[in-house]
Amino acid sequence: MKTIYSKFLVVLLAVFAVGCSDDDKLSHTNVSAVEALYAPADNVFMDLGAPGSASFEWQGAVAEDNGVVLYDVMFDKEGGDFSNPVFVAPADGNGFQKMLTMTFTQLNQVATLAGIESESNGKLIWTVRSSKGLNFVMSPVKRTIEVRRPAGFPAPDQLFITGTASEGGADVNAALPFKKTGPSTFEIYTKLKAGEYQFITRKSGTPEVFYVNEQGGLRQDGSVTYSGEEKVYRLRINFSDGTTNMIEVSKIELWFPPLSSAMFEYTYAGAGKWEALNKRIEFKQESWGRDERYKFKVTLVNGATTTTEYLGSVNRDNNRPDANTAASFWYLLPVESDNYDFTFKFMGSLDMANVNALINLSGDAPAYTHSFTAI
């Protein structure tokens, strides 16, 4: 009998303990609302193109169990009610501090999400919600900040050109990739024909779309019409300041410094590649031996102005390559116009040989490169 009573008491205590535990969990999730927002001041103006940051600060909330409280800062469009905020960020210290520090670059991204155009002013509203991870409580107060967005945009990880004027046409799957040349810069060598073109950040889903306006600035959600002759261009885009540069690539030649002249000209083959087929390579005889140095001369045209640039080696001086030479030897980089510095050297077997020559300036190449194949 005593044993039965003891077991009954243990079960009763266990049920009571579980019940208390559940009640405690429920009560321990309750927090108060944030009653005051301290900074920044209401309707403050921020130029997001300048270097700097903003500090959002508020009065602390109280937890029913006197424990810690978590905070999120919510941003919305002017006139919004935070039911579908454009951005939510945890407070500093993984949500535990009563403040949030954001750089102007981060705020610019929020302004973009709120639909504020680049190089224009707009307003964001913000408030704070408190919680212990559950049962979020919205502050009854909110504040407004007015911002001016800079010309630039947050840089994507990749970029493609598409449209009827582009080499891939209107088929997004055939869009040609840009090469990412820096944290916010892209470059592509491509041919344009009459039609429209635009830039997209990916080939599937819902990409961001950009275009170049009449002033040469980068803008979002549109396309540009090209009505000129069919030509090859080098197009550069800088997302950090929203600028673009497009210049015609009139020709690319194999420059032979020993004769201070071009050995032959390449023909554009499409998709950022040039080729020269069945061309003769001949070194120059000097008193000390056969001179085999070369680089590439690029002629650029902008209206009535013609300029020259050179592509060459990463090394100021080189030895003749052979079958064991690393692929990086052939990489192409912008170099000085000096005749002999940063030149390549032909393989010895190419002297007095005919070759098929290739220059690859395509966006999907690991690096801009070139090659010669004896025939």
KALIN-V826137 format. One line per field, one symbol per residue. phi: phi as a letter, one per 30 degrees, with the letter a starting at -180 (. if undefined). burial: b if it has 24 or more other ideal C-beta (glycine too) atoms within 12 Angstrom, else e. A space follows every 10 residues. Layout:
phi->???
burial->???
This chain:
phi->.ddddddddd dddddddddd ddddddddcd bdddcbccad ddidcbdddd dlbbccbadd cbcdcicdbc bbcccbdejd bidbddabbd deiijddcab cbdddddddd ddddidddhb cabbcbabcc acjbhdbddd cbbcbcbcdd ddbedddbab cbkdddddid dedcddddcd caebbbbbca ccbekcbacb dacbicddbb acddciddbc iabbccbddd bcbcccbcdd bicbbbbdcd abbdcceech addacccdcj hibbbbchcd cbdcdcdckc cbdaabcccc bbicccbbbb cacdcdbbcd dbdcdddded dcbdbddedc dicdbddedd diccbccbcc cddcdeadba abbdb
burial->eeeeeeeeee eeeeeeeeee eeeeeeeeeb bbbbeebeeb eeeeebebbe eeebbbbbeb bebeeeeebb bbbbbbbbee ebeebbbbbb beeebeebbb ebebbbbbbb bbbbebbbbe ebbbbbbbbb bbeeebbbbe ebbbbbbbbb bbbbbbebbb bbbebbbbee ebeebbbbbb beebbbbbbb bbeebbbbbb beeeeeebbb bbeeeebbbb eebbebeeee bbbbbbbbbe bbbbebbbbb bbbbbbbbee ebbbbbebee bbbbbbeebe bebeeeeeee bbbbbbbbbb eeeeeeeebb bbbbeeebeb beeeeeeebb bbbbbeeeeb ebbbbbbeeb eeeebbbbbb bbbebeebbb bbeee
